[in-house]
Amino acid sequence: DIRMTQSPASLSASLGETVNIECLASEDIYSDLAWYQQKPGKSPQLLIYNANSLQNGVPSRFSGSGSGTQYSLKINSLQSEDVATYFCQQYNNYWTFGGGTKLELK
Amino acid sequence: QVNLLQSGAALVKPGASVKLSCKASGYTFTDYYIHWVKQSHGKSLEWIGYINPNSGYTNYNEKFKSKATLTVDKSTNTAYMELSRLTSEDSATYYCTREGDYFDYWGQGVMVTVSS
């Protein structure tokens, strides 16, 4: 099984700040990597797929990058509506998720 | 617009079974696999398995092979997941989701509580 290790587990940032979340795969996943946002009481929503492609309707302040085993999600100019938990997911070999990063406002 | 509408919350006794539903609309049901994902309270997401609505072919996470059974009814565009021999470890929120490699649309989730 491919293991996905996300960091940090929690993060506190100020409005307007830039935030980075990292995801490390246990083996090369060839950019088969998605990022999801989950707000309390809601289902996950797709933000990024293929490591760096923005899903339709997602604000451009969200971006993804990476290759091989290392990937990251960047949020520019943090907004209050970005408070959520973020998950990475690999779909190269079945489907596994990272442990999540809980983003709060400072 | 694509929508996956899941059945309501369930309270079930230990040892019993429960069958969850996921009704798809807004797209051709047989064009996309349906997956099921488990989220225990406050925790991460676990992939349970998927079903090909066209053929009925299923593929399960080894961990859930003896726990979950996936089926579909093409006549009603509905996917089902039956969970058997329920224990407290099965108390969680379960999501159905549509796959195009990644999961682009999700149901609203259904909370299953296992308690006597």
Chai-1 contact restraints between the chains, C-beta under 6 A:
chainA,res_idxA,chainB,res_idxB,connection_type,confidence,min_distance_angstrom,max_distance_angstrom,comment,restraint_id
A,A34,B,Y102,contact,1.0,0.0,6.0,A-B,restraint_1
A,S43,B,Y95,contact,1.0,0.0,6.0,A-B,restraint_2
A,S43,B,W106,contact,1.0,0.0,6.0,A-B,restraint_3
A,S43,B,Q108,contact,1.0,0.0,6.0,A-B,restraint_4
A,S43,B,G109,contact,1.0,0.0,6.0,A-B,restraint_5
A,P44,B,W106,contact,1.0,0.0,6.0,A-B,restraint_6
A,L46,B,D104,contact,1.0,0.0,6.0,A-B,restraint_7
A,Y49,B,Y102,contact,1.0,0.0,6.0,A-B,restraint_8
A,Y91,B,D101,contact,1.0,0.0,6.0,A-B,restraint_9
A,Y91,B,Y102,contact,1.0,0.0,6.0,A-B,restraint_10
A,W95,B,W47,contact,1.0,0.0,6.0,A-B,restraint_11
A,F97,B,S44,contact,1.0,0.0,6.0,A-B,restraint_12
A,F97,B,L45,contact,1.0,0.0,6.0,A-B,restraint_13
A,G99,B,S44,contact,1.0,0.0,6.0,A-B,restraint_14
A,G100,B,S44,contact,1.0,0.0,6.0,A-B,restraint_15
